[in-house]
Amino acid sequence: MSASWKVPVAAAILGLFIVVIAAARLTPPAVVIADRYLTLDAILMIATIVTAAVSSRQEFDREHRLLVVVLLVSTGMAWYSGRLWVHEKMFDYLVLEQKTELHLRIVELSGDMELFLRERARHGPPKPAPATWDRDVQRVLLYEAETAQLFEVQFGPQVRKTREILALERVTDRDFDAFYRRPANAFQINVIAERLLVLARRLEKT
């Protein structure tokens, strides 16, 4: 079997490794490019091996036939392993990206809730006075109930959906779970907002 086939095969092998490493290091990993060029590179290697085998058919003994089989199988395994590695890199990238987006959404949600509470406090009734205690307490309770209703409309579904997603990531908090379904007042809403930030930090560490 002629030695002339070794140079193009070696070049194709080098090209395969270059494509795999370059595609995996891009952000995001270049899966489409890797699939395309790895396939072209593998075809080139196979064509070179087969051409070398055919051109050397006069000396194509058992040893050379075994070498051809090994080279063809190795090419297939290298092609599959290279594509698999790039796809795994892409999967890891997507997981990290989704986690980062979730973290930002949680922080934003917590901030929106804090703004909501500050706005409600700015327009809230005054603290109960001794002379009108019962009436003032009733006004405060009504305002708290209204705050809870507005919270449910603006934030309730989003908070519960966030809890479901965090639970899938195995990130939970006992204080948050105590109030997130139906907070009754501004204090409980504030607990939810504060614990959301705690959950966001825990999510970063997972």
DOMAR-624052 format. One record per residue (C-alpha): residue number from 0; residue in one letter; x, y, z. Coordinates in nm, 2 decimals, m for minus. Example, Ala and Ser with C-alpha at 12.3 -4.5 7.8 and 13.67 -1.06 7.14 Angstrom:
ATOM; 0; A; 1.23; m0.45; 0.78
ATOM; 1; S; 1.37; m0.11; 0.71
END
This chain:
ATOM; 0; M; 0.00; 0.00; 0.00
ATOM; 1; S; 0.15; 0.33; m0.11
ATOM; 2; A; 0.27; 0.58; 0.15
ATOM; 3; S; 0.12; 0.87; m0.05
ATOM; 4; W; m0.21; 0.83; 0.13
ATOM; 5; K; m0.06; 0.92; 0.46
ATOM; 6; V; m0.02; 1.29; 0.40
ATOM; 7; P; m0.39; 1.36; 0.30
ATOM; 8; V; m0.52; 1.14; 0.58
ATOM; 9; A; m0.30; 1.31; 0.84
ATOM; 10; A; m0.42; 1.65; 0.71
ATOM; 11; A; m0.78; 1.54; 0.73
ATOM; 12; I; m0.73; 1.42; 1.09
ATOM; 13; L; m0.57; 1.75; 1.18
ATOM; 14; G; m0.85; 1.93; 1.01
ATOM; 15; L; m1.11; 1.73; 1.21
ATOM; 16; F; m0.95; 1.82; 1.54
ATOM; 17; I; m0.92; 2.19; 1.44
ATOM; 18; V; m1.29; 2.20; 1.34
ATOM; 19; V; m1.40; 2.03; 1.66
ATOM; 20; I; m1.20; 2.26; 1.89
ATOM; 21; A; m1.28; 2.58; 1.71
ATOM; 22; A; m1.66; 2.50; 1.69
ATOM; 23; A; m1.67; 2.40; 2.06
ATOM; 24; R; m1.49; 2.72; 2.18
ATOM; 25; L; m1.72; 2.96; 2.00
ATOM; 26; T; m2.00; 3.13; 2.19
ATOM; 27; P; m2.25; 2.98; 2.13
ATOM; 28; P; m2.08; 2.66; 2.01
ATOM; 29; A; m2.11; 2.63; 1.63
ATOM; 30; V; m2.31; 2.31; 1.60
ATOM; 31; V; m2.42; 2.36; 1.24
ATOM; 32; I; m2.07; 2.44; 1.12
ATOM; 33; A; m1.92; 2.15; 1.31
ATOM; 34; D; m2.18; 1.90; 1.17
ATOM; 35; R; m2.11; 2.03; 0.81
ATOM; 36; Y; m1.73; 2.04; 0.81
ATOM; 37; L; m1.68; 1.73; 1.02
ATOM; 38; T; m1.89; 1.54; 0.77
ATOM; 39; L; m1.70; 1.68; 0.48
ATOM; 40; D; m1.37; 1.60; 0.66
ATOM; 41; A; m1.48; 1.24; 0.73
ATOM; 42; I; m1.59; 1.20; 0.37
ATOM; 43; L; m1.24; 1.32; 0.25
ATOM; 44; M; m1.07; 1.08; 0.49
ATOM; 45; I; m1.28; 0.78; 0.37
ATOM; 46; A; m1.23; 0.88; 0.01
ATOM; 47; T; m0.85; 0.90; 0.06
ATOM; 48; I; m0.84; 0.57; 0.24
ATOM; 49; V; m1.05; 0.39; m0.02
ATOM; 50; T; m0.85; 0.55; m0.31
ATOM; 51; A; m0.53; 0.44; m0.16
ATOM; 52; A; m0.66; 0.09; m0.11
ATOM; 53; V; m0.78; 0.06; m0.47
ATOM; 54; S; m0.46; 0.20; m0.62
ATOM; 55; S; m0.26; m0.05; m0.41
ATOM; 56; R; m0.47; m0.35; m0.49
ATOM; 57; Q; m0.17; m0.55; m0.61
ATOM; 58; E; m0.02; m0.54; m0.26
ATOM; 59; F; m0.36; m0.55; m0.09
ATOM; 60; D; m0.29; m0.84; 0.15
ATOM; 61; R; m0.46; m0.93; 0.47
ATOM; 62; E; m0.26; m0.68; 0.68
ATOM; 63; H; m0.34; m0.40; 0.45
ATOM; 64; R; m0.71; m0.49; 0.44
ATOM; 65; L; m0.71; m0.49; 0.82
ATOM; 66; L; m0.55; m0.15; 0.82
ATOM; 67; V; m0.82; m0.01; 0.59
ATOM; 68; V; m1.09; m0.15; 0.81
ATOM; 69; V; m0.93; 0.00; 1.12
ATOM; 70; L; m0.89; 0.34; 0.95
ATOM; 71; L; m1.25; 0.35; 0.83
ATOM; 72; V; m1.39; 0.25; 1.17
ATOM; 73; S; m1.16; 0.51; 1.34
ATOM; 74; T; m1.28; 0.77; 1.10
ATOM; 75; G; m1.64; 0.70; 1.18
ATOM; 76; M; m1.58; 0.70; 1.55
ATOM; 77; A; m1.38; 1.03; 1.53
ATOM; 78; W; m1.67; 1.19; 1.33
ATOM; 79; Y; m1.93; 1.07; 1.58
ATOM; 80; S; m1.73; 1.16; 1.89
ATOM; 81; G; m1.64; 1.51; 1.75
ATOM; 82; R; m2.00; 1.59; 1.67
ATOM; 83; L; m2.12; 1.46; 2.01
ATOM; 84; W; m1.87; 1.67; 2.20
ATOM; 85; V; m1.97; 1.99; 2.02
ATOM; 86; H; m2.34; 1.91; 2.07
ATOM; 87; E; m2.27; 1.85; 2.44
ATOM; 88; K; m2.10; 2.19; 2.46
ATOM; 89; M; m2.40; 2.35; 2.30
ATOM; 90; F; m2.63; 2.18; 2.55
ATOM; 91; D; m2.42; 2.31; 2.84
ATOM; 92; Y; m2.43; 2.65; 2.69
ATOM; 93; L; m2.81; 2.65; 2.66
ATOM; 94; V; m2.85; 2.53; 3.01
ATOM; 95; L; m2.62; 2.81; 3.14
ATOM; 96; E; m2.80; 3.07; 2.93
ATOM; 97; Q; m3.14; 2.96; 3.05
ATOM; 98; K; m3.02; 2.97; 3.41
ATOM; 99; T; m2.88; 3.32; 3.36
ATOM; 100; E; m3.20; 3.44; 3.20
ATOM; 101; L; m3.40; 3.29; 3.49
ATOM; 102; H; m3.17; 3.46; 3.74
ATOM; 103; L; m3.22; 3.80; 3.58
ATOM; 104; R; m3.60; 3.75; 3.56
ATOM; 105; I; m3.62; 3.67; 3.93
ATOM; 106; V; m3.41; 3.97; 4.03
ATOM; 107; E; m3.63; 4.19; 3.80
ATOM; 108; L; m3.94; 4.04; 3.95
ATOM; 109; S; m3.82; 4.11; 4.31
ATOM; 110; G; m3.74; 4.47; 4.21
ATOM; 111; D; m4.08; 4.52; 4.06
ATOM; 112; M; m4.25; 4.39; 4.37
ATOM; 113; E; m4.04; 4.63; 4.59
ATOM; 114; L; m4.14; 4.92; 4.37
ATOM; 115; F; m4.50; 4.81; 4.40
ATOM; 116; L; m4.48; 4.80; 4.78
ATOM; 117; R; m4.32; 5.14; 4.80
ATOM; 118; E; m4.59; 5.29; 4.58
ATOM; 119; R; m4.86; 5.13; 4.79
ATOM; 120; A; m4.70; 5.26; 5.11
ATOM; 121; R; m4.67; 5.61; 4.98
ATOM; 122; H; m5.05; 5.63; 4.93
ATOM; 123; G; m5.14; 5.42; 5.23
ATOM; 124; P; m5.36; 5.53; 5.52
ATOM; 125; P; m5.19; 5.68; 5.83
ATOM; 126; K; m5.12; 5.47; 6.13
ATOM; 127; P; m5.41; 5.42; 6.37
ATOM; 128; A; m5.46; 5.70; 6.62
ATOM; 129; P; m5.59; 5.64; 6.97
ATOM; 130; A; m5.90; 5.86; 6.93
ATOM; 131; T; m6.01; 5.68; 6.61
ATOM; 132; W; m5.84; 5.35; 6.66
ATOM; 133; D; m6.11; 5.11; 6.54
ATOM; 134; R; m6.19; 5.31; 6.23
ATOM; 135; D; m5.82; 5.36; 6.14
ATOM; 136; V; m5.75; 4.99; 6.19
ATOM; 137; Q; m6.04; 4.90; 5.96
ATOM; 138; R; m5.90; 5.13; 5.69
ATOM; 139; V; m5.56; 4.98; 5.72
ATOM; 140; L; m5.70; 4.63; 5.69
ATOM; 141; L; m5.90; 4.72; 5.39
ATOM; 142; Y; m5.59; 4.88; 5.23
ATOM; 143; E; m5.39; 4.57; 5.30
ATOM; 144; A; m5.66; 4.35; 5.14
ATOM; 145; E; m5.66; 4.58; 4.84
ATOM; 146; T; m5.28; 4.55; 4.82
ATOM; 147; A; m5.30; 4.17; 4.82
ATOM; 148; Q; m5.56; 4.18; 4.54
ATOM; 149; L; m5.35; 4.41; 4.33
ATOM; 150; F; m5.05; 4.19; 4.39
ATOM; 151; E; m5.24; 3.89; 4.28
ATOM; 152; V; m5.34; 4.06; 3.95
ATOM; 153; Q; m4.99; 4.20; 3.88
ATOM; 154; F; m4.76; 3.93; 4.02
ATOM; 155; G; m4.95; 3.62; 4.14
ATOM; 156; P; m4.92; 3.40; 3.83
ATOM; 157; Q; m4.56; 3.50; 3.76
ATOM; 158; V; m4.46; 3.43; 4.12
ATOM; 159; R; m4.62; 3.09; 4.12
ATOM; 160; K; m4.47; 3.00; 3.78
ATOM; 161; T; m4.13; 3.11; 3.90
ATOM; 162; R; m4.17; 2.88; 4.21
ATOM; 163; E; m4.25; 2.59; 3.98
ATOM; 164; I; m3.94; 2.65; 3.76
ATOM; 165; L; m3.71; 2.69; 4.07
ATOM; 166; A; m3.85; 2.36; 4.21
ATOM; 167; L; m3.75; 2.18; 3.89
ATOM; 168; E; m3.39; 2.32; 3.96
ATOM; 169; R; m3.43; 2.19; 4.32
ATOM; 170; V; m3.40; 2.55; 4.45
ATOM; 171; T; m3.65; 2.62; 4.73
ATOM; 172; D; m3.70; 2.83; 5.04
ATOM; 173; R; m3.92; 2.76; 5.34
ATOM; 174; D; m4.01; 3.13; 5.40
ATOM; 175; F; m4.09; 3.19; 5.04
ATOM; 176; D; m4.31; 2.88; 5.03
ATOM; 177; A; m4.50; 3.00; 5.33
ATOM; 178; F; m4.65; 3.30; 5.15
ATOM; 179; Y; m4.60; 3.29; 4.77
ATOM; 180; R; m4.94; 3.13; 4.69
ATOM; 181; R; m5.16; 3.40; 4.84
ATOM; 182; P; m4.99; 3.67; 5.04
ATOM; 183; A; m5.23; 3.85; 5.27
ATOM; 184; N; m5.06; 4.18; 5.33
ATOM; 185; A; m4.76; 4.40; 5.24
ATOM; 186; F; m4.54; 4.23; 5.50
ATOM; 187; Q; m4.58; 3.89; 5.34
ATOM; 188; I; m4.53; 4.04; 4.99
ATOM; 189; N; m4.20; 4.19; 5.12
ATOM; 190; V; m4.09; 3.85; 5.24
ATOM; 191; I; m4.16; 3.70; 4.90
ATOM; 192; A; m3.96; 3.98; 4.73
ATOM; 193; E; m3.66; 3.94; 4.97
ATOM; 194; R; m3.66; 3.56; 4.94
ATOM; 195; L; m3.67; 3.57; 4.57
ATOM; 196; L; m3.33; 3.74; 4.58
ATOM; 197; V; m3.21; 3.46; 4.81
ATOM; 198; L; m3.34; 3.20; 4.56
ATOM; 199; A; m3.17; 3.38; 4.27
ATOM; 200; R; m2.83; 3.36; 4.45
ATOM; 201; R; m2.89; 2.99; 4.52
ATOM; 202; L; m2.97; 2.93; 4.16
ATOM; 203; E; m2.64; 3.08; 4.06
ATOM; 204; K; m2.46; 2.82; 4.27
ATOM; 205; T; m2.64; 2.52; 4.13
END
